[in-house]
Amino acid sequence: MSDSEYMKKFGKKLRILRQRQGLTTRQLGEMLGVHNSHITRIEQGLKPSTDLIIKISHIFAVPIDMLMKDELELD
């Protein structure tokens, strides 16, 4: 699987987590300290920084490997 395919999968997982919490991209962006358009681009496959991945993991209380590894699915 290519890097872009992994990032699309990450973006899909992020969107699922965000929607489950009832958050808009704007709200999540504020929580992460980034613009909401950056959240949208990540959800579409943009590679986030390591710091952002860690923050996302903490906000949603999800292990980083669950976000990053393709074979681990969200329940």
PDB file of N, CA, C, O and CB in Angstrom:
ATOM      1  N   MET A   1       0.846  -1.181   0.000  1.00  0.00           N
ATOM      2  CA  MET A   1       0.000   0.000   0.000  1.00  0.00           C
ATOM      3  C   MET A   1       0.892   1.244   0.000  1.00  0.00           C
ATOM      4  O   MET A   1       1.871   1.313   0.742  1.00  0.00           O
ATOM      5  CB  MET A   1      -0.963  -0.002   1.227  1.00  0.00           C
ATOM      6  N   SER A   2       0.550   2.205  -0.822  1.00  0.00           N
ATOM      7  CA  SER A   2       1.364   3.418  -0.930  1.00  0.00           C
ATOM      8  C   SER A   2       1.106   4.359   0.239  1.00  0.00           C
ATOM      9  O   SER A   2       0.125   4.231   0.971  1.00  0.00           O
ATOM     10  CB  SER A   2       1.080   4.136  -2.251  1.00  0.00           C
ATOM     11  N   ASP A   3       2.025   5.309   0.384  1.00  0.00           N
ATOM     12  CA  ASP A   3       1.904   6.303   1.445  1.00  0.00           C
ATOM     13  C   ASP A   3       0.601   7.084   1.313  1.00  0.00           C
ATOM     14  O   ASP A   3      -0.057   7.356   2.318  1.00  0.00           O
ATOM     15  CB  ASP A   3       3.100   7.261   1.420  1.00  0.00           C
ATOM     16  N   SER A   4       0.220   7.447   0.096  1.00  0.00           N
ATOM     17  CA  SER A   4      -1.014   8.213  -0.094  1.00  0.00           C
ATOM     18  C   SER A   4      -2.247   7.380   0.280  1.00  0.00           C
ATOM     19  O   SER A   4      -3.232   7.925   0.777  1.00  0.00           O
ATOM     20  CB  SER A   4      -1.123   8.692  -1.554  1.00  0.00           C
ATOM     21  N   GLU A   5      -2.197   6.079   0.045  1.00  0.00           N
ATOM     22  CA  GLU A   5      -3.317   5.217   0.448  1.00  0.00           C
ATOM     23  C   GLU A   5      -3.423   5.132   1.972  1.00  0.00           C
ATOM     24  O   GLU A   5      -4.526   5.121   2.519  1.00  0.00           O
ATOM     25  CB  GLU A   5      -3.151   3.804  -0.149  1.00  0.00           C
ATOM     26  N   TYR A   6      -2.277   5.072   2.655  1.00  0.00           N
ATOM     27  CA  TYR A   6      -2.288   5.074   4.120  1.00  0.00           C
ATOM     28  C   TYR A   6      -2.870   6.377   4.654  1.00  0.00           C
ATOM     29  O   TYR A   6      -3.638   6.374   5.616  1.00  0.00           O
ATOM     30  CB  TYR A   6      -0.867   4.864   4.670  1.00  0.00           C
ATOM     31  N   MET A   7      -2.502   7.485   4.026  1.00  0.00           N
ATOM     32  CA  MET A   7      -2.979   8.782   4.500  1.00  0.00           C
ATOM     33  C   MET A   7      -4.472   8.952   4.233  1.00  0.00           C
ATOM     34  O   MET A   7      -5.170   9.587   5.023  1.00  0.00           O
ATOM     35  CB  MET A   7      -2.194   9.913   3.833  1.00  0.00           C
ATOM     36  N   LYS A   8      -4.966   8.396   3.138  1.00  0.00           N
ATOM     37  CA  LYS A   8      -6.409   8.436   2.887  1.00  0.00           C
ATOM     38  C   LYS A   8      -7.152   7.624   3.937  1.00  0.00           C
ATOM     39  O   LYS A   8      -8.222   8.021   4.398  1.00  0.00           O
ATOM     40  CB  LYS A   8      -6.733   7.907   1.476  1.00  0.00           C
ATOM     41  N   LYS A   9      -6.582   6.492   4.310  1.00  0.00           N
ATOM     42  CA  LYS A   9      -7.192   5.657   5.353  1.00  0.00           C
ATOM     43  C   LYS A   9      -7.174   6.403   6.688  1.00  0.00           C
ATOM     44  O   LYS A   9      -8.160   6.382   7.425  1.00  0.00           O
ATOM     45  CB  LYS A   9      -6.444   4.295   5.480  1.00  0.00           C
ATOM     46  N   PHE A  10      -6.053   7.061   6.997  1.00  0.00           N
ATOM     47  CA  PHE A  10      -5.958   7.868   8.218  1.00  0.00           C
ATOM     48  C   PHE A  10      -7.026   8.958   8.196  1.00  0.00           C
ATOM     49  O   PHE A  10      -7.718   9.178   9.190  1.00  0.00           O
ATOM     50  CB  PHE A  10      -4.542   8.497   8.362  1.00  0.00           C
ATOM     51  N   GLY A  11      -7.155   9.630   7.069  1.00  0.00           N
ATOM     52  CA  GLY A  11      -8.151  10.698   6.945  1.00  0.00           C
ATOM     53  C   GLY A  11      -9.566  10.193   7.146  1.00  0.00           C
ATOM     54  O   GLY A  11     -10.389  10.861   7.771  1.00  0.00           O
ATOM     55  N   LYS A  12      -9.845   9.016   6.618  1.00  0.00           N
ATOM     56  CA  LYS A  12     -11.175   8.424   6.799  1.00  0.00           C
ATOM     57  C   LYS A  12     -11.431   8.119   8.274  1.00  0.00           C
ATOM     58  O   LYS A  12     -12.526   8.362   8.782  1.00  0.00           O
ATOM     59  CB  LYS A  12     -11.314   7.138   5.955  1.00  0.00           C
ATOM     60  N   LYS A  13     -10.428   7.590   8.953  1.00  0.00           N
ATOM     61  CA  LYS A  13     -10.563   7.297  10.380  1.00  0.00           C
ATOM     62  C   LYS A  13     -10.774   8.587  11.174  1.00  0.00           C
ATOM     63  O   LYS A  13     -11.590   8.632  12.095  1.00  0.00           O
ATOM     64  CB  LYS A  13      -9.317   6.547  10.899  1.00  0.00           C
ATOM     65  N   LEU A  14     -10.024   9.641  10.806  1.00  0.00           N
ATOM     66  CA  LEU A  14     -10.185  10.918  11.494  1.00  0.00           C
ATOM     67  C   LEU A  14     -11.600  11.447  11.307  1.00  0.00           C
ATOM     68  O   LEU A  14     -12.220  11.902  12.269  1.00  0.00           O
ATOM     69  CB  LEU A  14      -9.159  11.942  10.981  1.00  0.00           C
ATOM     70  N   ARG A  15     -12.116  11.395  10.092  1.00  0.00           N
ATOM     71  CA  ARG A  15     -13.473  11.873   9.822  1.00  0.00           C
ATOM     72  C   ARG A  15     -14.498  11.087  10.644  1.00  0.00           C
ATOM     73  O   ARG A  15     -15.423  11.672  11.207  1.00  0.00           O
ATOM     74  CB  ARG A  15     -13.796  11.758   8.319  1.00  0.00           C
ATOM     75  N   ILE A  16     -14.333   9.772  10.711  1.00  0.00           N
ATOM     76  CA  ILE A  16     -15.250   8.940  11.501  1.00  0.00           C
ATOM     77  C   ILE A  16     -15.208   9.356  12.968  1.00  0.00           C
ATOM     78  O   ILE A  16     -16.254   9.538  13.591  1.00  0.00           O
ATOM     79  CB  ILE A  16     -14.892   7.440  11.358  1.00  0.00           C
ATOM     80  N   LEU A  17     -14.007   9.505  13.521  1.00  0.00           N
ATOM     81  CA  LEU A  17     -13.874   9.902  14.925  1.00  0.00           C
ATOM     82  C   LEU A  17     -14.488  11.275  15.177  1.00  0.00           C
ATOM     83  O   LEU A  17     -15.194  11.477  16.164  1.00  0.00           O
ATOM     84  CB  LEU A  17     -12.402   9.907  15.338  1.00  0.00           C
ATOM     85  N   ARG A  18     -14.214  12.209  14.280  1.00  0.00           N
ATOM     86  CA  ARG A  18     -14.742  13.569  14.430  1.00  0.00           C
ATOM     87  C   ARG A  18     -16.272  13.561  14.397  1.00  0.00           C
ATOM     88  O   ARG A  18     -16.921  14.199  15.227  1.00  0.00           O
ATOM     89  CB  ARG A  18     -14.189  14.489  13.319  1.00  0.00           C
ATOM     90  N   GLN A  19     -16.829  12.852  13.453  1.00  0.00           N
ATOM     91  CA  GLN A  19     -18.285  12.802  13.319  1.00  0.00           C
ATOM     92  C   GLN A  19     -18.937  12.079  14.492  1.00  0.00           C
ATOM     93  O   GLN A  19     -20.015  12.474  14.936  1.00  0.00           O
ATOM     94  CB  GLN A  19     -18.670  12.119  12.014  1.00  0.00           C
ATOM     95  N   ARG A  20     -18.310  11.043  14.993  1.00  0.00           N
ATOM     96  CA  ARG A  20     -18.850  10.328  16.165  1.00  0.00           C
ATOM     97  C   ARG A  20     -18.951  11.240  17.386  1.00  0.00           C
ATOM     98  O   ARG A  20     -19.843  11.089  18.221  1.00  0.00           O
ATOM     99  CB  ARG A  20     -17.972   9.113  16.500  1.00  0.00           C
ATOM    100  N   GLN A  21     -18.023  12.184  17.471  1.00  0.00           N
ATOM    101  CA  GLN A  21     -18.027  13.132  18.594  1.00  0.00           C
ATOM    102  C   GLN A  21     -18.911  14.341  18.300  1.00  0.00           C
ATOM    103  O   GLN A  21     -19.062  15.217  19.151  1.00  0.00           O
ATOM    104  CB  GLN A  21     -16.598  13.597  18.905  1.00  0.00           C
ATOM    105  N   GLY A  22     -19.489  14.395  17.117  1.00  0.00           N
ATOM    106  CA  GLY A  22     -20.352  15.509  16.742  1.00  0.00           C
ATOM    107  C   GLY A  22     -19.589  16.808  16.542  1.00  0.00           C
ATOM    108  O   GLY A  22     -20.129  17.894  16.752  1.00  0.00           O
ATOM    109  N   LEU A  23     -18.332  16.692  16.136  1.00  0.00           N
ATOM    110  CA  LEU A  23     -17.497  17.875  15.949  1.00  0.00           C
ATOM    111  C   LEU A  23     -17.471  18.301  14.489  1.00  0.00           C
ATOM    112  O   LEU A  23     -17.463  17.459  13.591  1.00  0.00           O
ATOM    113  CB  LEU A  23     -16.076  17.609  16.443  1.00  0.00           C
ATOM    114  N   THR A  24     -17.459  19.603  14.255  1.00  0.00           N
ATOM    115  CA  THR A  24     -17.240  20.130  12.919  1.00  0.00           C
ATOM    116  C   THR A  24     -15.736  20.198  12.674  1.00  0.00           C
ATOM    117  O   THR A  24     -14.941  20.061  13.604  1.00  0.00           O
ATOM    118  CB  THR A  24     -17.905  21.531  12.746  1.00  0.00           C
ATOM    119  N   THR A  25     -15.358  20.407  11.433  1.00  0.00           N
ATOM    120  CA  THR A  25     -13.934  20.582  11.151  1.00  0.00           C
ATOM    121  C   THR A  25     -13.409  21.840  11.844  1.00  0.00           C
ATOM    122  O   THR A  25     -12.252  21.888  12.261  1.00  0.00           O
ATOM    123  CB  THR A  25     -13.688  20.662   9.626  1.00  0.00           C
ATOM    124  N   ARG A  26     -14.252  22.840  11.961  1.00  0.00           N
ATOM    125  CA  ARG A  26     -13.852  24.073  12.647  1.00  0.00           C
ATOM    126  C   ARG A  26     -13.569  23.804  14.128  1.00  0.00           C
ATOM    127  O   ARG A  26     -12.561  24.261  14.666  1.00  0.00           O
ATOM    128  CB  ARG A  26     -14.950  25.151  12.503  1.00  0.00           C
ATOM    129  N   GLN A  27     -14.464  23.062  14.778  1.00  0.00           N
ATOM    130  CA  GLN A  27     -14.280  22.761  16.204  1.00  0.00           C
ATOM    131  C   GLN A  27     -13.016  21.935  16.434  1.00  0.00           C
ATOM    132  O   GLN A  27     -12.236  22.218  17.343  1.00  0.00           O
ATOM    133  CB  GLN A  27     -15.506  22.011  16.757  1.00  0.00           C
ATOM    134  N   LEU A  28     -12.822  20.913  15.602  1.00  0.00           N
ATOM    135  CA  LEU A  28     -11.631  20.088  15.746  1.00  0.00           C
ATOM    136  C   LEU A  28     -10.379  20.897  15.453  1.00  0.00           C
ATOM    137  O   LEU A  28      -9.368  20.757  16.141  1.00  0.00           O
ATOM    138  CB  LEU A  28     -11.705  18.874  14.822  1.00  0.00           C
ATOM    139  N   GLY A  29     -10.443  21.733  14.444  1.00  0.00           N
ATOM    140  CA  GLY A  29      -9.312  22.595  14.126  1.00  0.00           C
ATOM    141  C   GLY A  29      -8.927  23.484  15.299  1.00  0.00           C
ATOM    142  O   GLY A  29      -7.744  23.659  15.590  1.00  0.00           O
ATOM    143  N   GLU A  30      -9.924  24.042  15.970  1.00  0.00           N
ATOM    144  CA  GLU A  30      -9.652  24.872  17.144  1.00  0.00           C
ATOM    145  C   GLU A  30      -9.003  24.057  18.253  1.00  0.00           C
ATOM    146  O   GLU A  30      -8.088  24.535  18.925  1.00  0.00           O
ATOM    147  CB  GLU A  30     -10.944  25.516  17.655  1.00  0.00           C
ATOM    148  N   MET A  31      -9.466  22.843  18.444  1.00  0.00           N
ATOM    149  CA  MET A  31      -8.896  21.978  19.476  1.00  0.00           C
ATOM    150  C   MET A  31      -7.436  21.632  19.163  1.00  0.00           C
ATOM    151  O   MET A  31      -6.613  21.484  20.067  1.00  0.00           O
ATOM    152  CB  MET A  31      -9.729  20.692  19.611  1.00  0.00           C
ATOM    153  N   LEU A  32      -7.133  21.507  17.875  1.00  0.00           N
ATOM    154  CA  LEU A  32      -5.790  21.114  17.449  1.00  0.00           C
ATOM    155  C   LEU A  32      -4.890  22.309  17.146  1.00  0.00           C
ATOM    156  O   LEU A  32      -3.685  22.151  16.950  1.00  0.00           O
ATOM    157  CB  LEU A  32      -5.881  20.231  16.229  1.00  0.00           C
ATOM    158  N   GLY A  33      -5.472  23.495  17.110  1.00  0.00           N
ATOM    159  CA  GLY A  33      -4.691  24.692  16.822  1.00  0.00           C
ATOM    160  C   GLY A  33      -4.358  24.868  15.353  1.00  0.00           C
ATOM    161  O   GLY A  33      -3.326  25.443  15.006  1.00  0.00           O
ATOM    162  N   VAL A  34      -5.242  24.365  14.483  1.00  0.00           N
ATOM    163  CA  VAL A  34      -5.053  24.520  13.036  1.00  0.00           C
ATOM    164  C   VAL A  34      -6.356  25.018  12.414  1.00  0.00           C
ATOM    165  O   VAL A  34      -7.415  24.955  13.038  1.00  0.00           O
ATOM    166  CB  VAL A  34      -4.604  23.172  12.378  1.00  0.00           C
ATOM    167  N   HIS A  35      -6.268  25.503  11.199  1.00  0.00           N
ATOM    168  CA  HIS A  35      -7.444  25.986  10.487  1.00  0.00           C
ATOM    169  C   HIS A  35      -8.308  24.803  10.067  1.00  0.00           C
ATOM    170  O   HIS A  35      -7.796  23.715   9.802  1.00  0.00           O
ATOM    171  CB  HIS A  35      -7.035  26.827   9.255  1.00  0.00           C
ATOM    172  N   ASN A  36      -9.623  25.021  10.007  1.00  0.00           N
ATOM    173  CA  ASN A  36     -10.523  23.929   9.641  1.00  0.00           C
ATOM    174  C   ASN A  36     -10.242  23.382   8.238  1.00  0.00           C
ATOM    175  O   ASN A  36     -10.501  22.207   7.974  1.00  0.00           O
ATOM    176  CB  ASN A  36     -11.962  24.401   9.726  1.00  0.00           C
ATOM    177  N   SER A  37      -9.724  24.207   7.351  1.00  0.00           N
ATOM    178  CA  SER A  37      -9.401  23.703   6.012  1.00  0.00           C
ATOM    179  C   SER A  37      -8.251  22.687   6.067  1.00  0.00           C
ATOM    180  O   SER A  37      -8.158  21.801   5.218  1.00  0.00           O
ATOM    181  CB  SER A  37      -9.031  24.874   5.074  1.00  0.00           C
ATOM    182  N   HIS A  38      -7.384  22.824   7.065  1.00  0.00           N
ATOM    183  CA  HIS A  38      -6.302  21.855   7.243  1.00  0.00           C
ATOM    184  C   HIS A  38      -6.876  20.496   7.650  1.00  0.00           C
ATOM    185  O   HIS A  38      -6.406  19.455   7.189  1.00  0.00           O
ATOM    186  CB  HIS A  38      -5.289  22.355   8.306  1.00  0.00           C
ATOM    187  N   ILE A  39      -7.884  20.512   8.507  1.00  0.00           N
ATOM    188  CA  ILE A  39      -8.563  19.263   8.906  1.00  0.00           C
ATOM    189  C   ILE A  39      -9.182  18.611   7.673  1.00  0.00           C
ATOM    190  O   ILE A  39      -9.052  17.404   7.470  1.00  0.00           O
ATOM    191  CB  ILE A  39      -9.663  19.537   9.993  1.00  0.00           C
ATOM    192  N   THR A  40      -9.849  19.407   6.860  1.00  0.00           N
ATOM    193  CA  THR A  40     -10.461  18.875   5.637  1.00  0.00           C
ATOM    194  C   THR A  40      -9.415  18.235   4.740  1.00  0.00           C
ATOM    195  O   THR A  40      -9.640  17.152   4.200  1.00  0.00           O
ATOM    196  CB  THR A  40     -11.197  19.983   4.876  1.00  0.00           C
ATOM    197  N   ARG A  41      -8.279  18.893   4.575  1.00  0.00           N
ATOM    198  CA  ARG A  41      -7.219  18.336   3.720  1.00  0.00           C
ATOM    199  C   ARG A  41      -6.653  17.040   4.300  1.00  0.00           C
ATOM    200  O   ARG A  41      -6.339  16.116   3.550  1.00  0.00           O
ATOM    201  CB  ARG A  41      -6.090  19.361   3.538  1.00  0.00           C
ATOM    202  N   ILE A  42      -6.521  16.961   5.623  1.00  0.00           N
ATOM    203  CA  ILE A  42      -6.057  15.715   6.254  1.00  0.00           C
ATOM    204  C   ILE A  42      -7.072  14.603   6.007  1.00  0.00           C
ATOM    205  O   ILE A  42      -6.701  13.473   5.691  1.00  0.00           O
ATOM    206  CB  ILE A  42      -5.832  15.914   7.785  1.00  0.00           C
ATOM    207  N   GLU A  43      -8.346  14.929   6.152  1.00  0.00           N
ATOM    208  CA  GLU A  43      -9.388  13.927   5.921  1.00  0.00           C
ATOM    209  C   GLU A  43      -9.401  13.458   4.468  1.00  0.00           C
ATOM    210  O   GLU A  43      -9.895  12.371   4.170  1.00  0.00           O
ATOM    211  CB  GLU A  43     -10.757  14.493   6.298  1.00  0.00           C
ATOM    212  N   GLN A  44      -8.864  14.268   3.574  1.00  0.00           N
ATOM    213  CA  GLN A  44      -8.796  13.909   2.156  1.00  0.00           C
ATOM    214  C   GLN A  44      -7.482  13.225   1.787  1.00  0.00           C
ATOM    215  O   GLN A  44      -7.308  12.806   0.643  1.00  0.00           O
ATOM    216  CB  GLN A  44      -8.979  15.146   1.302  1.00  0.00           C
ATOM    217  N   GLY A  45      -6.550  13.107   2.744  1.00  0.00           N
ATOM    218  CA  GLY A  45      -5.326  12.363   2.480  1.00  0.00           C
ATOM    219  C   GLY A  45      -4.024  13.106   2.694  1.00  0.00           C
ATOM    220  O   GLY A  45      -2.956  12.538   2.464  1.00  0.00           O
ATOM    221  N   LEU A  46      -4.073  14.386   3.135  1.00  0.00           N
ATOM    222  CA  LEU A  46      -2.841  15.116   3.431  1.00  0.00           C
ATOM    223  C   LEU A  46      -2.159  14.497   4.642  1.00  0.00           C
ATOM    224  O   LEU A  46      -2.815  14.172   5.632  1.00  0.00           O
ATOM    225  CB  LEU A  46      -3.133  16.618   3.680  1.00  0.00           C
ATOM    226  N   LYS A  47      -0.856  14.336   4.564  1.00  0.00           N
ATOM    227  CA  LYS A  47      -0.105  13.750   5.673  1.00  0.00           C
ATOM    228  C   LYS A  47       0.038  14.766   6.804  1.00  0.00           C
ATOM    229  O   LYS A  47       0.615  15.833   6.597  1.00  0.00           O
ATOM    230  CB  LYS A  47       1.286  13.271   5.198  1.00  0.00           C
ATOM    231  N   PRO A  48      -0.480  14.454   8.003  1.00  0.00           N
ATOM    232  CA  PRO A  48      -0.345  15.371   9.139  1.00  0.00           C
ATOM    233  C   PRO A  48       1.038  15.260   9.775  1.00  0.00           C
ATOM    234  O   PRO A  48       1.748  14.273   9.582  1.00  0.00           O
ATOM    235  CB  PRO A  48      -1.430  15.088  10.188  1.00  0.00           C
ATOM    236  N   SER A  49       1.401  16.275  10.527  1.00  0.00           N
ATOM    237  CA  SER A  49       2.671  16.228  11.258  1.00  0.00           C
ATOM    238  C   SER A  49       2.564  15.219  12.398  1.00  0.00           C
ATOM    239  O   SER A  49       1.468  14.847  12.816  1.00  0.00           O
ATOM    240  CB  SER A  49       3.052  17.637  11.807  1.00  0.00           C
ATOM    241  N   THR A  50       3.700  14.793  12.880  1.00  0.00           N
ATOM    242  CA  THR A  50       3.736  13.867  14.012  1.00  0.00           C
ATOM    243  C   THR A  50       3.059  14.482  15.235  1.00  0.00           C
ATOM    244  O   THR A  50       2.313  13.800  15.938  1.00  0.00           O
ATOM    245  CB  THR A  50       5.188  13.481  14.346  1.00  0.00           C
ATOM    246  N   ASP A  51       3.312  15.755  15.491  1.00  0.00           N
ATOM    247  CA  ASP A  51       2.686  16.429  16.632  1.00  0.00           C
ATOM    248  C   ASP A  51       1.165  16.405  16.517  1.00  0.00           C
ATOM    249  O   ASP A  51       0.469  16.187  17.509  1.00  0.00           O
ATOM    250  CB  ASP A  51       3.181  17.877  16.736  1.00  0.00           C
ATOM    251  N   LEU A  52       0.654  16.627  15.316  1.00  0.00           N
ATOM    252  CA  LEU A  52      -0.788  16.627  15.106  1.00  0.00           C
ATOM    253  C   LEU A  52      -1.367  15.229  15.311  1.00  0.00           C
ATOM    254  O   LEU A  52      -2.450  15.087  15.878  1.00  0.00           O
ATOM    255  CB  LEU A  52      -1.124  17.139  13.701  1.00  0.00           C
ATOM    256  N   ILE A  53      -0.663  14.208  14.862  1.00  0.00           N
ATOM    257  CA  ILE A  53      -1.119  12.829  15.067  1.00  0.00           C
ATOM    258  C   ILE A  53      -1.220  12.530  16.562  1.00  0.00           C
ATOM    259  O   ILE A  53      -2.187  11.914  17.009  1.00  0.00           O
ATOM    260  CB  ILE A  53      -0.158  11.822  14.377  1.00  0.00           C
ATOM    261  N   ILE A  54      -0.245  12.957  17.316  1.00  0.00           N
ATOM    262  CA  ILE A  54      -0.256  12.739  18.770  1.00  0.00           C
ATOM    263  C   ILE A  54      -1.434  13.465  19.409  1.00  0.00           C
ATOM    264  O   ILE A  54      -2.120  12.903  20.263  1.00  0.00           O
ATOM    265  CB  ILE A  54       1.070  13.216  19.403  1.00  0.00           C
ATOM    266  N   LYS A  55      -1.672  14.710  19.001  1.00  0.00           N
ATOM    267  CA  LYS A  55      -2.800  15.478  19.549  1.00  0.00           C
ATOM    268  C   LYS A  55      -4.131  14.808  19.212  1.00  0.00           C
ATOM    269  O   LYS A  55      -5.020  14.726  20.059  1.00  0.00           O
ATOM    270  CB  LYS A  55      -2.785  16.922  19.005  1.00  0.00           C
ATOM    271  N   ILE A  56      -4.263  14.333  17.982  1.00  0.00           N
ATOM    272  CA  ILE A  56      -5.490  13.641  17.564  1.00  0.00           C
ATOM    273  C   ILE A  56      -5.701  12.393  18.414  1.00  0.00           C
ATOM    274  O   ILE A  56      -6.813  12.116  18.864  1.00  0.00           O
ATOM    275  CB  ILE A  56      -5.426  13.264  16.059  1.00  0.00           C
ATOM    276  N   SER A  57      -4.635  11.653  18.627  1.00  0.00           N
ATOM    277  CA  SER A  57      -4.704  10.454  19.453  1.00  0.00           C
ATOM    278  C   SER A  57      -5.207  10.782  20.858  1.00  0.00           C
ATOM    279  O   SER A  57      -6.041  10.064  21.409  1.00  0.00           O
ATOM    280  CB  SER A  57      -3.331   9.782  19.527  1.00  0.00           C
ATOM    281  N   HIS A  58      -4.702  11.859  21.427  1.00  0.00           N
ATOM    282  CA  HIS A  58      -5.115  12.256  22.784  1.00  0.00           C
ATOM    283  C   HIS A  58      -6.561  12.755  22.824  1.00  0.00           C
ATOM    284  O   HIS A  58      -7.320  12.392  23.723  1.00  0.00           O
ATOM    285  CB  HIS A  58      -4.183  13.346  23.319  1.00  0.00           C
ATOM    286  N   ILE A  59      -6.934  13.571  21.867  1.00  0.00           N
ATOM    287  CA  ILE A  59      -8.294  14.131  21.848  1.00  0.00           C
ATOM    288  C   ILE A  59      -9.339  13.031  21.778  1.00  0.00           C
ATOM    289  O   ILE A  59     -10.353  13.089  22.473  1.00  0.00           O
ATOM    290  CB  ILE A  59      -8.467  15.087  20.661  1.00  0.00           C
ATOM    291  N   PHE A  60      -9.096  12.027  20.942  1.00  0.00           N
ATOM    292  CA  PHE A  60     -10.085  10.968  20.751  1.00  0.00           C
ATOM    293  C   PHE A  60      -9.806   9.726  21.596  1.00  0.00           C
ATOM    294  O   PHE A  60     -10.536   8.738  21.511  1.00  0.00           O
ATOM    295  CB  PHE A  60     -10.138  10.583  19.298  1.00  0.00           C
ATOM    296  N   ALA A  61      -8.758   9.775  22.405  1.00  0.00           N
ATOM    297  CA  ALA A  61      -8.389   8.650  23.275  1.00  0.00           C
ATOM    298  C   ALA A  61      -8.269   7.347  22.474  1.00  0.00           C
ATOM    299  O   ALA A  61      -8.819   6.309  22.841  1.00  0.00           O
ATOM    300  CB  ALA A  61      -9.429   8.482  24.403  1.00  0.00           C
ATOM    301  N   VAL A  62      -7.530   7.449  21.372  1.00  0.00           N
ATOM    302  CA  VAL A  62      -7.313   6.320  20.480  1.00  0.00           C
ATOM    303  C   VAL A  62      -5.805   6.126  20.343  1.00  0.00           C
ATOM    304  O   VAL A  62      -5.080   7.095  20.113  1.00  0.00           O
ATOM    305  CB  VAL A  62      -7.995   6.549  19.079  1.00  0.00           C
ATOM    306  N   PRO A  63      -5.323   4.894  20.480  1.00  0.00           N
ATOM    307  CA  PRO A  63      -3.887   4.665  20.312  1.00  0.00           C
ATOM    308  C   PRO A  63      -3.412   5.080  18.916  1.00  0.00           C
ATOM    309  O   PRO A  63      -4.133   4.917  17.931  1.00  0.00           O
ATOM    310  CB  PRO A  63      -3.556   3.189  20.560  1.00  0.00           C
ATOM    311  N   ILE A  64      -2.217   5.608  18.844  1.00  0.00           N
ATOM    312  CA  ILE A  64      -1.654   6.053  17.571  1.00  0.00           C
ATOM    313  C   ILE A  64      -1.622   4.917  16.559  1.00  0.00           C
ATOM    314  O   ILE A  64      -1.908   5.132  15.381  1.00  0.00           O
ATOM    315  CB  ILE A  64      -0.246   6.611  17.776  1.00  0.00           C
ATOM    316  N   ASP A  65      -1.282   3.720  17.001  1.00  0.00           N
ATOM    317  CA  ASP A  65      -1.212   2.619  16.033  1.00  0.00           C
ATOM    318  C   ASP A  65      -2.569   2.312  15.419  1.00  0.00           C
ATOM    319  O   ASP A  65      -2.632   1.855  14.278  1.00  0.00           O
ATOM    320  CB  ASP A  65      -0.660   1.370  16.699  1.00  0.00           C
ATOM    321  N   MET A  66      -3.653   2.551  16.144  1.00  0.00           N
ATOM    322  CA  MET A  66      -4.982   2.333  15.585  1.00  0.00           C
ATOM    323  C   MET A  66      -5.271   3.360  14.481  1.00  0.00           C
ATOM    324  O   MET A  66      -5.968   3.061  13.511  1.00  0.00           O
ATOM    325  CB  MET A  66      -6.055   2.414  16.696  1.00  0.00           C
ATOM    326  N   LEU A  67      -4.734   4.557  14.643  1.00  0.00           N
ATOM    327  CA  LEU A  67      -4.903   5.576  13.609  1.00  0.00           C
ATOM    328  C   LEU A  67      -4.035   5.298  12.387  1.00  0.00           C
ATOM    329  O   LEU A  67      -4.449   5.532  11.251  1.00  0.00           O
ATOM    330  CB  LEU A  67      -4.575   6.948  14.170  1.00  0.00           C
ATOM    331  N   MET A  68      -2.834   4.798  12.631  1.00  0.00           N
ATOM    332  CA  MET A  68      -1.845   4.698  11.570  1.00  0.00           C
ATOM    333  C   MET A  68      -1.821   3.359  10.834  1.00  0.00           C
ATOM    334  O   MET A  68      -1.543   3.326   9.635  1.00  0.00           O
ATOM    335  CB  MET A  68      -0.511   4.955  12.136  1.00  0.00           C
ATOM    336  N   LYS A  69      -2.100   2.279  11.514  1.00  0.00           N
ATOM    337  CA  LYS A  69      -1.992   0.960  10.878  1.00  0.00           C
ATOM    338  C   LYS A  69      -3.273   0.620  10.148  1.00  0.00           C
ATOM    339  O   LYS A  69      -4.369   0.704  10.701  1.00  0.00           O
ATOM    340  CB  LYS A  69      -1.674  -0.125  11.918  1.00  0.00           C
ATOM    341  N   ASP A  70      -3.115   0.242   8.922  1.00  0.00           N
ATOM    342  CA  ASP A  70      -4.267  -0.049   8.065  1.00  0.00           C
ATOM    343  C   ASP A  70      -5.080  -1.240   8.555  1.00  0.00           C
ATOM    344  O   ASP A  70      -6.302  -1.268   8.410  1.00  0.00           O
ATOM    345  CB  ASP A  70      -3.804  -0.305   6.653  1.00  0.00           C
ATOM    346  N   GLU A  71      -4.404  -2.210   9.128  1.00  0.00           N
ATOM    347  CA  GLU A  71      -5.141  -3.433   9.508  1.00  0.00           C
ATOM    348  C   GLU A  71      -5.963  -3.263  10.778  1.00  0.00           C
ATOM    349  O   GLU A  71      -6.793  -4.115  11.093  1.00  0.00           O
ATOM    350  CB  GLU A  71      -4.174  -4.582   9.696  1.00  0.00           C
ATOM    351  N   LEU A  72      -5.744  -2.181  11.506  1.00  0.00           N
ATOM    352  CA  LEU A  72      -6.545  -1.934  12.714  1.00  0.00           C
ATOM    353  C   LEU A  72      -7.710  -1.043  12.374  1.00  0.00           C
ATOM    354  O   LEU A  72      -7.522   0.075  11.893  1.00  0.00           O
ATOM    355  CB  LEU A  72      -5.693  -1.298  13.833  1.00  0.00           C
ATOM    356  N   GLU A  73      -8.891  -1.515  12.614  1.00  0.00           N
ATOM    357  CA  GLU A  73     -10.106  -0.775  12.292  1.00  0.00           C
ATOM    358  C   GLU A  73     -10.724  -0.189  13.556  1.00  0.00           C
ATOM    359  O   GLU A  73     -10.549  -0.718  14.654  1.00  0.00           O
ATOM    360  CB  GLU A  73     -11.118  -1.682  11.573  1.00  0.00           C
ATOM    361  N   LEU A  74     -11.443   0.903  13.382  1.00  0.00           N
ATOM    362  CA  LEU A  74     -12.189   1.482  14.488  1.00  0.00           C
ATOM    363  C   LEU A  74     -13.420   0.631  14.729  1.00  0.00           C
ATOM    364  O   LEU A  74     -14.022   0.122  13.784  1.00  0.00           O
ATOM    365  CB  LEU A  74     -12.577   2.959  14.200  1.00  0.00           C
ATOM    366  N   ASP A  75     -13.793   0.476  15.975  1.00  0.00           N
ATOM    367  CA  ASP A  75     -15.001  -0.308  16.290  1.00  0.00           C
ATOM    368  C   ASP A  75     -16.246   0.483  15.954  1.00  0.00           C
ATOM    369  O   ASP A  75     -17.359  -0.006  16.148  1.00  0.00           O
ATOM    370  CB  ASP A  75     -15.022  -0.715  17.776  1.00  0.00           C
TER     371      ASP A  75
END
